[in-house]
Amino acid sequence: MTIVVAYLYNNNGMASWCIEACRALQSNDCNVYLVAKPGVEVPSDIKTIYYDLLPYDVSVKRSLANKIIEKIRQLIYANVNNSLEDLCVSLGKKNIEPNLFLLNQTNLLNTRVQIKQAVVAWAYRPFWWHYLFRSFKIKGYKALYPLNVINEFAAFRCDVIGYTNASFVMSVTNRLTEDLKWYSKFVYTVYPPISLMNSTDLGRVDSDTVVIIAQDLTDPRKNIKWLIDSLRDTDLALKVRYLLIGNYNVSFREYLIQSNLNFTLTGKLNRGDIYAALKNKKALLFGSTLDDWGFVQTEAIALGVPVIAPNKTPSDEIVHDKQFLYQQGDRNSLLNVMKILLNSDQDAIRETVNMHYMTKFHPSIFRNKVIEFARQ
């Protein structure tokens, strides 16, 4: 079977999904190619085809009006992305004949291409009000501006058309799978895989270090300041060491100093260094409720590190044990979960976390599901 995964054009969560999907699917009976934007760096172990699949330059910041025009174009053409047809021609010249396209966003779908196309459904619930509500959580009252409302409605309709026309839909949560049954009979929960394998070399737990990671620690959507405010002036402020990974500014560092937390700031790290920093730590403390999928959470779990996160989707399906979920905005709930962690048998937790990884996020789980659904 030949599978083409698309489309990698940046370094966000969707890029992680593309890379991990390729690694998970690679096997003796499966030939896998990744389609990436020319100029994007791709790991050397992945067979890559450089091709521009989107009709606009993703590296250029587009105005809201331009985004709306593009989405309206998608609606008019019912998710017929001409670039996918052109890609098929290019693949044919290389003697590559795909049996399946795995697409990480709905606007890549092309109903004229007579090859199976599966799309990923992220944590957006497929209802118009949820798109607008999510935009409101990010933008505040600007989300209610007419142009933004039109943009969110167009995005919703494009996704629905994609889910309806896809050969099958890979949902990242069980909750989303149930929602998507309104639009497709062929929707399945397929958790994004993580290819780390550390179950045989878990090492000694660094018993007093908790890690907090965000691309930008000052981003209010990540709720880092709320986590710090909740922990300050408690016995957990000094009893636990906090390792904060991500971009920050001078004012954030001053804020941390005033919080009296026992902390270390690393700045931004590359992926390999993040893995090294996470390994053998007591826990990953996660604050965001706006992520489509928690890749940093599953990476921690793959390393045998338990995750403490808000009791919200998708975290409620990622965290290994419900008692490690806290109620968003509830300081006492967070402190109680932290105390449960500190008073638990670390070796037993690590064993449970490792089993959780092997049964939900291991690459073989993803590979078997995709091949099974593709052959149906």
Sequence and secondary structure as in RCSB ss.txt:
>XXXX:A:sequence
MTIVVAYLYNNNGMASWCIEACRALQSNDCNVYLVAKPGVEVPSDIKTIYYDLLPYDVSVKRSLANKIIEKIRQL
IYANVNNSLEDLCVSLGKKNIEPNLFLLNQTNLLNTRVQIKQAVVAWAYRPFWWHYLFRSFKIKGYKALYPLNVI
NEFAAFRCDVIGYTNASFVMSVTNRLTEDLKWYSKFVYTVYPPISLMNSTDLGRVDSDTVVIIAQDLTDPRKNIK
WLIDSLRDTDLALKVRYLLIGNYNVSFREYLIQSNLNFTLTGKLNRGDIYAALKNKKALLFGSTLDDWGFVQTEA
IALGVPVIAPNKTPSDEIVHDKQFLYQQGDRNSLLNVMKILLNSDQDAIRETVNMHYMTKFHPSIFRNKVIEFAR
Q
>XXXX:A:secstr
 EEEEEEE SSSHHHHHHHHHHHHH BTTBEEEEEE TT    TTS EEE   SSS TTS   HHHHHHHHHHHH
HTTT  HHHHHHHHHHHHTT   SEEEESSGGG  TTS SEEEEEE S  SSHHHHHHHHHHHHGGGGGSHHHHH
HHHHHHHHHHHHHHHSSEEEESSHHHHHHHTTT S EEE         TT     EEEEEEEEEEETT GGGTHH
HHHHHHTTSTHHHHSEEEEEEE  HHHHHHHHHHT EEEEEE   HHHHHHHHTTEEEEE   S  SS HHHHHH
HHTT  EEEESSTTHHHHSS GGGEE TT HHHHHHHHHHHHTS HHHHHHHHHHHHHHHT HHHHHHHHHHHHH
 
